[in-house]
Amino acid sequence: MLKTVALIVAAGRGHRFGGELPKQYIQLDGIPVLRHVVISFLSHPQIDQVRVVIHPNDLALYEAATDGLDLGSPIYGGDFRQDSVRLGLQKIASDNPNFVLIHDGARPFVHSDVIKRVLEALGSSVGAVPTLPLTDTIKRVVDGKIVGTENRSQLWRAQTPQGFRYADILSAHLELAGNNLTDDAAICEAVGLVVERVDGDDTNIKITTPTDIQSSTNGGTAMETRTGSGFDVHKFTDGDQVMLCGVTVPYTQSLEGHSDADVGLHALTDALLGAIGEGDIGHFFPPSDEQWRGVASDKFVDYAAKLINSKGGRIVNVDITLICEAPKVSPYRLQMRDRVAEILEIKPSRVNVKATTTEKLGFTGRGEGIASQAVVSIEITSNI
């Protein structure tokens, strides 16, 4: 299986930013910038491991910023960014990666779609860089005087994460050790490797000055955590199986409902919609609409997840509880967890499915149906 490591470069001192703290440790909506960055990659289903390159003097700051996160040990960087990346690449050799994404520790708003586009490009290219077209007219200036106008049609603004096939970018860095090039695509260019362009994202800004922090917080591009909850009930009817969290479970009855009556996924859909204040499943998929008769409920979950994504959000974790006396859920629990993770395109470790009974009390205790509760946490831009 191909392995991808995200290498976060956070060893800079942030001289242009000023102040006592390096910019990657400044609080953004009460959370260090670096923590925003790391969570973006830890929550992406195509990233297998995250490592951070830091300055040796910043270990205490790093430990505070990443407390509780599932990270490999930090890597100490060098005097310049190019040195820090090279040292990071050499250190992760023991992780045996096929691909590496190199990202600035001061870009806290990287979107999962940008990460996905970079990784998809690595299927056919040595490297890939997210870019944005220039919209302003570009002037060449010498000694304060405008001496020319550049043709901007072939000029693009480069962002990170920049993705590469690991062996190629490591070889290029070793060959050019001692230089001071400003990004990793330039390293590839210097040794003759061709790097592909993919679409970047306007919100994927790099924190450089205090104004960037202020505009991010006041302008609403900072991230905040939100929680949504969902609850659903379906009664039993004639049949020989039930759908629970996207998995077919053999049983002596089925659940009655307009769609496939997947009580777990219906509760999950409501939780996802609730986290962004978008009502409930009935608003988007009313039972009176015949097009939803018998449809698989993963379509509802996928819609809600994409709605979160379209608003600049990402799903952090999901917890689903199935409430019934029967059928037994435990033999299928891990399969359900993996199926939910697949639908949401997040790691299975960010999904929990469990079951309980009501000790023979109520309609579930009498075996008349199944209930489900779901709770989700998301991170989303604070202007939503």
Summary of the structure (lengths in Angstrom):
residues: 384
radius of gyration: 24.4
end to end distance: 37.7
largest distance: 85.2
contacts: 1305
relative contact order: 0.12
helix: 34%
strand: 28%
